[in-house]
Amino acid sequence: VVNNIMRSLVIVSFALVVGATASNTSFEGEPYSYGGSNDANHWPTLFEDCSRYNPFQSPIDVISGMAVPSTSNVSFNHVSSKFHVSQRFGLPFWSCLVPGDCGSITKNGKQYELLSFHLHTPSENAVNGVSEILELHLVHTYTPPCTGSTAEYLVLGVFVKVIASHNPEFDAFWNSTILTSND
């Protein structure tokens, strides 16, 4: 079911982003883009949080010969649910209408709830230096109980490949997902 939902998300994500701009603005108002003088190669100097030496910070170029299988215990529990559609930086952004109701990922015993999902075009990350036309990010959050600690985030990135065939699961998923859009 998760794979079918992911395939459905991939198809709809492509359909909604056609014609969207790749340039955006950071939360602080500084411009960033995927090309030119503010491209991903310059993010570490333009934005402190994008450390060139952080292997878990986007953009990541996965090199096949150097990739190591994860030793984490991960399980997926994504469900069709209702999301609010809005725009951030000119791109569609979906947020879970009822927190905790949209599915989760459990990693090493911690349950990360699906909070939202959004798109990047072209993909923010790459494999062997090759980007895809689109990347879907499913943003999950975990707040440690009774500790007063801040939330931890887990982002699942899904590369999008355009396919010509119809996916009937797309219609079922999409019809159960979209609720409101007031932007």
N, C-alpha and C positions, 0 to 999 in steps of 0.2 A: 504494500500500500504506500509506504514512504517513497519508494522509487517512482511509483505512478504519480503521486502528488508532485514530486520534484520535477518530473517530466512535464506535468501540466503547468507548473510555475514557470518553467523555462520557456515554454511556448508563449504563454500570456505575457511574460516579461518582455520578450522580444517585440511582440505586437504593440505594446504600449510605449516603447522607448524610441521607435523609429522616428527620426527627425530631432531627437533631443540633443542638446549641446553637450560636449564633453568637458567644457570649461565650467568651473564652479567657483564658489567663494567659501573660504573657511569660516568658522564661527566667529573669528575675530575680524573678518572683513578683508583679509589679505587674499589676493587672487591665487588660485592654483589651477593647474590644467594637466593634461596628459601629453602635452607637446609644447615646444618652445622653451623660453627661459624659466618658466615656472613648472616644468614637467616633473615627473616622479624622481628623476635624478637630483633635482634641486630641493626636494621637500625637506631633507635633513637639515639644510642650512636655513630654509625659509620658515620651517615649523619645528621647534625643538622636539616635540613628541614623536617625530618621524625619524628616529635615530637610524643612521645608516648601519649600525652594528646590532640592531635588534632583529633577530631572525623571525620574530613573531609579529612584526609591524609591517603593514602593507607599505609599499608594494613588495611582494615576494616573488622571486623567480625560482620555481621548483626545477632543479636539475635532476633529470631521471636517474642518472647513474649515481647520484649522491643521496637520493631520497631513502629514508629509513622508515620501515613500517612502524606505526605507532604502537606503543606498549600499553596505551590507555585502554581501559575498559569503557567502551562507549555504546550506548543504545539510543535509538531514535523513537520518538513517540509524537510525530507530527500529525495533526488532525485538521480536517476542513473546519473552518470556523469563520466568524465574522470579523472583518477588519475595516477600519476607517481609512479611506484613501485621501491623502493630501499631497501637497507638493513641497519639496525642500530643494532649494537651488534650481528650480525649474524642472525637477525630475519627480516622478511619482514616488510616494513613500506610503507604505501600508503599516498601520499600527494596530495591534490586537485590541479589539473593542473591550473585551473582558479579560484583564490580566490573569494569566494562569489557565486560560481556556483555549489556547491556540496550539498546545502541544509543548514538547520539551525534548531536551537531550540530557541524558544522564551520563556523566563522565566521572569515573572513579568514585561513584557513590554520591556525587553532588548532582542535584536536579536543576538544570538551567531552563527556565521558562522562556518560550518564544515571545519576544517583546514586539518585534517589528521585522519588516524586510524592506529592502531597497535595491536599487540597480546601479551599476556602473557601466558606462559605455565609452570607450572600449573597456575590456576587463581591466581591473586594477592590478591583478596579478598575472603571472605568465607561467608556462611550462616550457623549459628549454628555450627561453627568450621569445616564445610565440604567445601573443595575446589572442583572446577570443573577442568576438563582436560585442559580447555582453557578459556581465557577471552579476549573479544574484547573491546578496548577502542576507542571511537569516540571523538576526541579532537576538541572542539569548542572554538572560541575566539570572544570577544566583545571589541571594542575600543570605549570608550565614545567620542561622537562627540564634537569637538571644546573645549576640556578641557585640552588637553595636557597630560591627564592621561595615565598611562600604560594600556595595554590590560588586560582584565580579562579572565580567562579560565573556561570552563565548560566541564568536561569529563563524558561522558555517558559510563558506564561499562555494558557489556552484557556477561553473563555467557554462555558458549557453552556446549551443550549436544549433544553427537553423536547420530544420528538417521540413520536408515537403509533405509528409503524410499527416493525415488528420488523426488527432488523438481524442477519442470520445470522452476520456477521463478529464480532459481539459474543461469541457463544458460543465460537467458535474462539479468539478472543483471551483471553477470561476463563479458559477451561479451561487455557490454556497459561501463564497468568500467576501465579495464586495457588499458593503452595507451602505455607506454614505460617502459623499464627496461634496464638500462645500467650499473648495478652493478654485 
